[in-house]
Amino acid sequence: MALMITDECINCDVCEPECPNEAISMGPEIYVIDPNKCTECIGHFDTPQCVEVCPVECIPKNPDHVESEDDLMAKFHKLQDQG
């Protein structure tokens, strides 16, 4: 699954620079995660880096974007080919 940022986000700015896929950006009110770019850091790290640094724990899995670990790895490879 891709991750998502809930409305508990305090706009602390720590998650955005941690994302190796540049999937996190500022939305209209809080940060948002592009599910087309989020691999939960598979291919880069063992754990999602945004979740590791978030001080308010507002980054759960997005139930609207269910993906297996294989799906996330395929997305990682696709993003690497585009870069």
Secondary structure as the mmCIF struct_conf table of DSSP 4:
data_model
#
loop_
_struct_conf.conf_type_id
_struct_conf.id
_struct_conf.beg_label_comp_id
_struct_conf.beg_label_asym_id
_struct_conf.beg_label_seq_id
_struct_conf.end_label_comp_id
_struct_conf.end_label_asym_id
_struct_conf.end_label_seq_id
STRN STRN1 LEU A 3 LEU A 3
TURN_TY1_P TURN_TY1_P1 ASP A 7 GLU A 8
BEND BEND1 ASP A 13 ASP A 13
BEND BEND2 CYS A 15 CYS A 15
HELX_RH_3T_P HELX_RH_3T_P1 GLU A 16 GLU A 18
TURN_TY1_P TURN_TY1_P2 PRO A 20 ASN A 21
STRN STRN2 ILE A 24 MET A 26
BEND BEND3 PRO A 28 ILE A 30
STRN STRN3 TYR A 31 ILE A 33
TURN_TY1_P TURN_TY1_P3 PRO A 35 LYS A 37
TURN_TY1_P TURN_TY1_P4 GLU A 40 HIS A 44
BEND BEND4 ASP A 46 THR A 47
HELX_RH_AL_P HELX_RH_AL_P1 GLN A 49 VAL A 53
BEND BEND5 PRO A 55 VAL A 56
STRN STRN4 LYS A 61 LYS A 61
TURN_TY1_P TURN_TY1_P5 PRO A 63 ASP A 64
BEND BEND6 HIS A 65 HIS A 65
HELX_RH_AL_P HELX_RH_AL_P2 GLU A 69 GLN A 82
#
